[in-house]
């Protein structure tokens, strides 16, 4: 089984930072990822420890605000971290539904039906300029940029 990874990027009033770990879920071979800014060291940590440290990092990054996990598409991106958090810590810092679907956010702002939306059909303005690498931490940073861009994007100049 290839190593799996987890990556996260925080943004908000307290600033930003990243968290990353790699390993085989459930087998305990988690290793921190390179390129992080506010990442606790989880070298060789068991999944329980990695998820506890992730929870602590989310709460610290949220600085008292309610953290929200953003994903594209959220139903896919939410399933794995939420499942691991529940399995290894018994709870989620996001609650059971603290998740925002960026595909739906874009569809709403663009005035499009959800089924008509794909990243390939989106205008350049809201998209991240980063190359999609399928590396968990890179992808988390890419998604954070997409979220920030979507929030700033005023929508199309004219709607169909």
N, C-alpha and C positions, 0 to 999 in steps of 0.2 A: 504494500500500500504506500503510495507516495505521501510525503509529509503534507499536512494540511496547515493552513495558517489563518491567523486572525489579525486584522489591522483596524485601527480606528483613528479618526482625526477629529479633534475638538475645535470648535470655534464659538465665539460668543463674547459676552462682556468680560470674562476673565482671560481672554486671549485664546490662543490655540496651542495645540500640542498633539503628539501622536503616541499611540500604544501599539505594539506589535508582538506577536509570539508565533512560533512555528513548532510543529510537532505532529505526532500522530494522535488524534483525539482519543482519549480514553486509555492511552498507553503510557502517558507521562513523559514523552521525550520532547517537551516544549523548550524552544530556544528563542531568545529575543531576536528580533529582526534588526538589521542595520538601518540607519537613516532616521532614527527616532529622536525626538527632542525631549519629551517629558516621559520617557518610558522607564518604569521600574525594571530592575534587572530580574529576570525570571529564568536565568540559566539553569537548565536541568529541572525545572519545576514540574511538579505533578499537575495534571489538569485542574484539580481543586485549587491549588495555589495560584495558577495562572488566572483562573476565572475570578478568584477573590481579589487578586491584584488589579485585574481589569475593572471590577466593580468599584474598588477604592479609587482608581484613576478616574473613572467616569464621574463619581461623586465629587472628587476634588476639582475636576475640570468644569463641572456644572456650577460650582461656587454658590450653592444654595438654590439655584434655579432647577426646574424640572428638566432632566435630560430627555432628549428625544432622539431616537435612532432614525436616520434618514437612509433610504435605500432606493435603488432603481434596478429592478422592481422590488419594492419593499417586501411583498409576500415571499420572495425567494431569499433576499438578504436578511430578513428578520428571523426566519425559521431556525437557522443553524446557531447563531449566537444566543438566541433566546433559549433554545433547547439545551445548549451547553451550560448556560447560566443556571437554569432550573436544575439540571442534572447534577452539576458540581457544587452549586452554592445554595440551592433551594429557593432563590429569588432572583429578580432582575432589577437593576437600578433604574430601568425604564418603566417598571411596572409591567402589567400584562398587555398593555396596548399603546405604549409610548413610542409609536412608530409612524413616520410620515412617508408616504409613497410619492417619490418625485415624479414618476410617470403620470400619476393623477394630478399632481400640482401643475405640471406642464400642460396637460390636456385642458385643465380648467382655465389657466391663464391664456392659452392659445384659442380657446373656444372650439376645441375639437373633441370628437367622441374618443373615448379611451382606446378603442380598437384601431383607430387611425394613427396612433402614436407609436413611434419607434425612434431611437436615437438617430438613426440614419435619415429621418425625415425632419429632424429638428433644425432650426436655423443655428448658425455658428455662435451667436451671442450667448445663449445660456450654456453651451457645452464647455467642458473643461478643455484646455489646450494640451493637456497631458496625453501621452500615448498610453493606451490601455495595455497593461502588461500581464494581467492575471496574477500579479503578485499582491498578496492581501494588503500590505501597507500602502503600496502605490495606488491600488484600487480605492482604498479608503480615502486617501488624499484627493484622488480624482473625483470621488463622489462628493466630498466636502466642497470642492470647487464648483461642481454642478449645482449643489444646493445653494451656495452663496450667489452664483450667477442667476439661478432661477428666481431667487428672492428679489434680486435687483432688476431683473428683466421686466420691462413694462408690458410685454406682450406684443403681438404683431401690430403694426401700424393700422391695419384694417383686418377685420374678421370676415370670413366668408359668409 
